[in-house]
Amino acid sequence: MKIAIIGATGMLGQPVAKELAKAFDVTALVRDEAKAKSVLPGSIRLVKGDLKNPADLSALLKGQDALYINLNLDRGSRKKDFQSEREGLDIILQAARAASIRRIAFISSVVMNYQGMDGFNWWVFELKHNAVKKIRESGIPYTIFYPSTFMENFETTYRQGNKILLAGQSLHKMYFIAGQDYGRQVARSFQILKDQNKEYVIQGTEGFTAGEAAEEYVRHYSKEKLVLSRAPLGLLKILGMFSASIDYGYHIITALNKYPEKFEALPVWEELGKPEITLKQFAQR
């Protein structure tokens, strides 16, 4: 099977691309070839381009059987700006139909289901729900993944220098998963699925609140001493009035803190394999 990837060089795209490359012929759409060559396996063919350009997508998808889509939202953007999961997805789906792609796999998010709870209404989650709707209505057999929180966030979102920053109070457990385990599950899905539509909730084996997870990560991180720091969520709300990126942080943290995530992964493990990496092991690595 020949699989094309959009979003291969990002935090969550890399582990998926590496796992797919072990079993399939993989081609990735990239904007920065030098960066892509430094983080992706050499066996992955690179097509330089941008998802805003239909011609670039046509070049990527020519001769491909399937497509994995990992789209990122620019946290500093506004609703009216070009959004990869809205306008970008429209361009992708049109190109996929033209290229007779036989399966689309798409990464979404489980926490987007907080939309509408407790009066919470955020344009980003509305956009994500609409993206899922477009995939379902594309006419192409699809796989949609709804991951819980990724352990990699402790290396990016939560981390500032030697500090792990938390805001507000996390009320419910999240089932953190490592990108590598998720990548294995994605690869397995391409091996077993034919023309059926499937949707999977992706979760790790351990449940932690954000505070518990941060303490576990700090306790076992070995490269340097990390410090756990907390900030009032109300401060982010105020600062978010002047900064789109901080406003994004306020909303996503609010959702993560309050979303009552249910453990639903057992049937997924039976099909795609059980995650192996614990948060302790991830921190020690």
C-alpha positions in Angstrom: 0.0 0.0 0.0 1.2 3.5 -0.8 0.3 6.1 1.8 0.6 9.8 1.6 0.9 12.0 4.7 0.0 15.6 5.3 1.5 16.9 8.5 4.4 14.5 8.9 7.0 16.7 10.5 5.0 18.0 13.5 5.0 16.7 17.1 2.4 14.1 16.4 3.1 13.6 12.7 6.6 12.3 13.2 5.9 9.2 15.3 3.0 8.2 12.9 5.3 8.7 9.8 8.0 6.6 11.4 5.7 3.7 12.1 4.0 3.8 8.7 7.4 3.8 7.0 8.2 0.5 8.7 5.3 -1.3 6.8 4.3 0.9 3.8 5.5 3.0 0.9 5.2 6.5 2.4 5.2 9.9 0.7 4.9 13.2 2.7 3.9 16.7 1.8 6.4 19.1 3.4 7.1 22.8 3.2 10.7 22.6 4.6 12.6 19.7 3.0 15.7 20.2 5.1 13.7 19.9 8.3 11.8 16.9 6.9 15.1 15.1 6.0 16.4 15.7 9.6 13.4 14.2 11.4 11.9 11.6 9.0 13.2 8.3 7.9 15.1 8.4 4.7 12.7 5.9 3.1 9.9 8.5 3.0 9.6 10.3 -0.3 9.2 14.0 0.1 7.0 16.3 -2.0 7.6 20.0 -1.4 4.4 22.0 -1.3 1.6 23.6 0.6 -1.9 22.3 1.2 -3.3 25.7 0.0 -2.1 24.8 -3.5 -4.2 22.1 -5.2 -1.4 21.4 -7.7 0.9 20.4 -4.8 -1.8 18.1 -3.4 -2.3 16.5 -6.8 1.5 15.8 -7.0 1.4 14.3 -3.5 -1.6 12.0 -4.2 -0.7 10.8 -7.7 -0.5 7.0 -7.5 -1.3 6.8 -3.8 -3.7 4.4 -2.2 -4.4 6.1 1.1 -4.0 9.4 2.9 -3.2 10.2 6.6 -4.1 13.8 7.6 -2.7 15.6 10.6 -3.6 19.3 10.5 -2.5 21.8 13.1 -4.3 25.0 14.1 -2.1 28.1 14.4 -2.7 29.1 18.0 -2.1 32.7 17.2 -4.8 32.7 14.5 -8.3 34.0 14.6 -11.6 32.4 13.4 -11.7 34.4 10.1 -8.1 33.4 9.1 -7.3 30.5 6.8 -7.7 27.3 8.8 -6.1 24.0 7.7 -9.0 22.0 9.3 -11.6 24.1 7.4 -10.5 25.6 4.1 -7.4 23.4 3.9 -9.5 20.2 4.5 -11.8 21.2 1.7 -8.9 21.4 -0.7 -7.5 18.1 0.5 -10.8 16.2 0.1 -11.3 17.6 -3.4 -7.8 16.4 -4.4 -8.3 13.1 -2.7 -11.5 12.4 -4.6 -9.8 13.4 -7.9 -6.9 11.1 -7.2 -9.3 8.2 -6.3 -7.8 7.8 -2.8 -9.2 4.6 -1.3 -8.9 5.5 2.4 -8.5 8.6 4.5 -7.2 8.5 8.1 -7.7 11.7 10.1 -6.6 12.7 13.6 -9.1 14.7 15.6 -9.4 15.0 19.4 -11.5 13.5 22.2 -11.6 16.7 24.3 -13.5 18.5 21.5 -16.5 16.7 22.9 -16.5 19.2 25.7 -18.2 21.6 23.3 -21.7 22.4 24.6 -20.9 21.1 28.2 -21.2 23.6 31.0 -22.1 26.3 28.5 -18.7 26.0 26.8 -18.7 27.2 23.2 -15.5 27.7 21.3 -15.0 28.2 17.6 -12.0 25.9 17.5 -14.1 22.9 18.7 -16.9 23.9 16.4 -14.3 23.8 13.6 -13.1 20.4 14.7 -16.6 18.9 14.8 -17.3 20.3 11.3 -14.0 18.7 10.1 -15.1 15.3 11.3 -18.5 15.8 9.5 -16.7 16.6 6.2 -14.6 13.4 6.5 -17.7 11.3 7.2 -19.5 12.9 4.2 -16.5 12.7 1.8 -17.6 9.6 0.1 -14.2 8.0 0.8 -13.8 5.2 3.3 -12.4 6.8 6.5 -10.7 6.2 9.8 -11.0 8.9 12.5 -8.9 8.9 15.6 -9.9 10.7 18.8 -6.8 10.8 21.0 -6.6 11.7 24.6 -3.8 14.0 25.7 -0.4 13.1 24.4 2.7 12.7 26.6 4.6 14.8 24.2 2.8 17.9 25.5 5.1 17.8 28.5 7.9 18.6 26.1 6.1 21.4 24.3 2.8 22.9 25.6 3.4 22.4 29.3 7.1 23.2 29.4 8.8 26.6 29.6 12.5 26.2 30.2 12.9 24.0 33.4 9.3 24.6 34.4 6.2 22.5 33.9 3.4 25.0 33.9 -0.2 24.2 34.9 -3.2 26.5 35.1 -6.5 26.0 36.9 -7.6 22.8 38.6 -7.8 19.5 36.6 -11.0 17.7 37.8 -10.9 14.4 35.8 -8.4 11.8 34.7 -7.0 11.8 31.2 -5.5 8.7 29.7 -2.2 10.0 28.4 -0.7 8.2 25.4 2.7 8.4 23.8 3.0 9.4 20.1 4.9 6.2 19.3 2.1 4.0 20.6 -0.4 6.0 18.7 1.7 5.6 15.6 1.7 1.9 15.9 -2.1 1.9 16.2 -2.4 4.0 13.1 -0.1 1.7 11.2 -2.1 -1.3 12.3 -5.4 0.3 11.2 -4.1 0.6 7.7 -3.1 -3.1 7.7 -6.5 -4.5 8.9 -9.1 -2.1 7.4 -10.5 -2.5 3.9 -13.5 -0.4 2.8 -15.3 0.0 6.1 -15.5 3.3 8.1 -14.1 3.2 11.6 -13.7 5.7 14.5 -11.4 5.0 17.4 -10.9 6.6 20.8 -7.2 6.5 21.5 -6.1 6.3 25.1 -3.2 5.1 27.2 -3.2 2.6 30.0 -3.0 5.1 32.9 -5.4 7.8 34.0 -4.0 11.0 35.6 -5.4 14.4 36.3 -3.1 17.1 34.8 -1.5 17.7 38.2 -0.9 14.0 38.8 0.6 13.6 35.4 2.9 16.6 35.8 4.1 15.3 39.1 4.8 11.9 37.6 6.7 13.4 34.7 8.8 15.7 36.9 9.6 12.9 39.3 11.0 10.6 36.6 12.6 13.1 34.2 16.3 12.5 34.3 18.0 15.1 32.0 17.7 18.0 34.5 15.7 19.0 37.5 12.2 20.3 36.5 10.0 22.5 38.7 6.2 22.3 38.7 4.6 25.8 38.6 0.9 26.7 38.7 -1.0 29.8 37.5 -4.6 30.9 38.1 -6.7 30.2 35.0 -8.4 33.6 35.4 -5.1 35.3 34.6 -5.0 33.5 31.2 -8.6 34.6 30.6 -7.7 38.2 31.1 -4.5 38.1 29.1 -6.3 36.2 26.4 -8.3 39.4 25.6 -5.0 40.8 24.2 -3.4 37.7 22.7 -5.0 35.0 20.4 -2.4 32.4 21.5 -3.1 33.0 25.2 -6.8 32.9 24.5 -6.3 29.6 22.8 -4.4 28.4 25.9 -7.2 29.5 28.2 -9.9 27.7 26.3 -8.0 24.4 25.7 -6.9 24.2 29.3 -10.4 24.9 30.5 -11.7 22.0 28.3 -8.9 19.7 29.4 -9.5 20.5 33.1 -13.2 20.0 33.0 -13.9 17.3 30.3 -15.1 14.1 32.0 -13.1 11.7 29.8 -14.4 8.1 29.9 -12.2 5.2 29.4 -13.2 3.6 26.1 -10.1 2.0 24.7 -10.4 -1.7 25.4 -12.1 -2.6 22.0 -9.6 -0.4 20.3 -6.7 -2.3 21.9 -8.2 -5.5 20.7 -8.1 -4.3 17.1 -5.0 -2.0 17.0 -2.9 -3.2 19.9 -2.4 -2.1 23.5 -0.2 0.9 24.3 3.1 -0.1 25.9 4.7 3.2 27.1 3.9 4.5 30.6 4.3 8.1 31.5 7.2 7.1 33.8 9.0 5.4 30.9 8.3 8.4 28.6 9.8 10.8 31.2 12.9 8.6 31.7 13.6 8.5 28.0 
